[in-house]
Amino acid sequence: MLAIRKVRRKLRMGTICSPNPSGTKTSLEVCNADWMASLPTHLHNVPLSHLAIPGSHDSFSYWVDEKSPVGPDQTPAVKRLARISLVKKLMKKWSVTQNLSFREQLEAGIRYFDLRVSSKPGDADQEIYFIHGLFGIRVWDGLMEIDSFLTQHPREIVFLDFNHFYAMDEAHHKRLILRIQEAFGNKLCSACSVESMKLQTLWEKKCQVLIFYHCPFYKQYPFLWPGKKIPAPWANTTSVSKLILFLETTLSERAPRGSFHVSQAILTPRVKTIARGLVGGLKNTLVHRNLPAILDWVKTQKPGATGVNIITSDFVDLVDFATTVIELNDLLQEDRALAKC
């Protein structure tokens, strides 16, 4: 049965996203750019909260600016240390959690984006930036990159989860929300019943973007979903075994209705972790050696009302993360086939 699932997936998703620089196509460039559009018909009317959807952690942190000020998400002690140029270079190694740009993540199949934003000290135009220790790209640039992809792939749906805000007053929030409106326009999906969010329904309405806004301002805009509709429990551990136990426990406690669910399949460094692997950075110290074991846990999961929904990872390109999550949806198809027997 597993072999059949793999063949089926390859047949549905065997297109190439883009050629490599030499102009040739390699077997590693299999594209998940249209995986939602390629799902079997019976899954078109299944709530999105029942599907397995790959996501990325600190999705924007593929690039951070070591020349910019340290972000307001850092402690005063870190800000003082960062006056030394070498400290910022080391911070960068621990702030970056992805290798792929938004566009590349989307082409790889990522559909949930974990977003943390901030104003920048001394920036008179009230522009908003992504933030993870150091400042990333402008939010506007990221939104436009996502919108460009969605325009070219009209049956793909994305979740944009704005869950941390730093150094932002009411004017900053209004500017950010206006930017969201300008970027996506009619693609925005109004907040309503989670169970009504199905691919077929969204396709008919030509809606592609669900915005989650973890701030009371969501009440003022119909296209902003409250953060409580997409809980993302955080294990806060460096131990794979503790992480997996936490993921299993929080899944067992998942409400069967009324919200999406994010399983954060990530390890979080402690101060001593950073001290021991200071030069190596997050990827080489913590992620590279543990990601295969985390992926093995993902392979044992099953989507559904009380199963996995959105699963996030650091460095989603290091293993076949997105495709592994997407393939879990074949289990829903197998359940349907067994029911007919």
Secondary structure as UniProt FT lines:
FT   HELIX           2..12
FT   TURN            21..22
FT   HELIX           27..29
FT   TURN            33..38
FT   HELIX           41..45
FT   HELIX           48..50
FT   STRAND          53..56
FT   TURN            57..62
FT   TURN            66..67
FT   TURN            72..73
FT   HELIX           76..81
FT   TURN            82..83
FT   HELIX           85..95
FT   HELIX           102..108
FT   STRAND          112..119
FT   TURN            121..122
FT   TURN            124..125
FT   STRAND          128..131
FT   STRAND          134..138
FT   HELIX           139..152
FT   TURN            154..155
FT   STRAND          158..166
FT   HELIX           170..184
FT   HELIX           185..187
FT   HELIX           194..196
FT   HELIX           199..205
FT   STRAND          209..213
FT   HELIX           216..220
FT   TURN            222..223
FT   STRAND          224..226
FT   HELIX           227..229
FT   HELIX           240..252
FT   STRAND          262..264
FT   HELIX           271..276
FT   TURN            277..280
FT   HELIX           281..282
FT   HELIX           283..287
FT   HELIX           288..299
FT   TURN            305..306
FT   STRAND          310..313
FT   TURN            316..320
FT   HELIX           321..327
FT   TURN            328..329
FT   HELIX           330..340
//
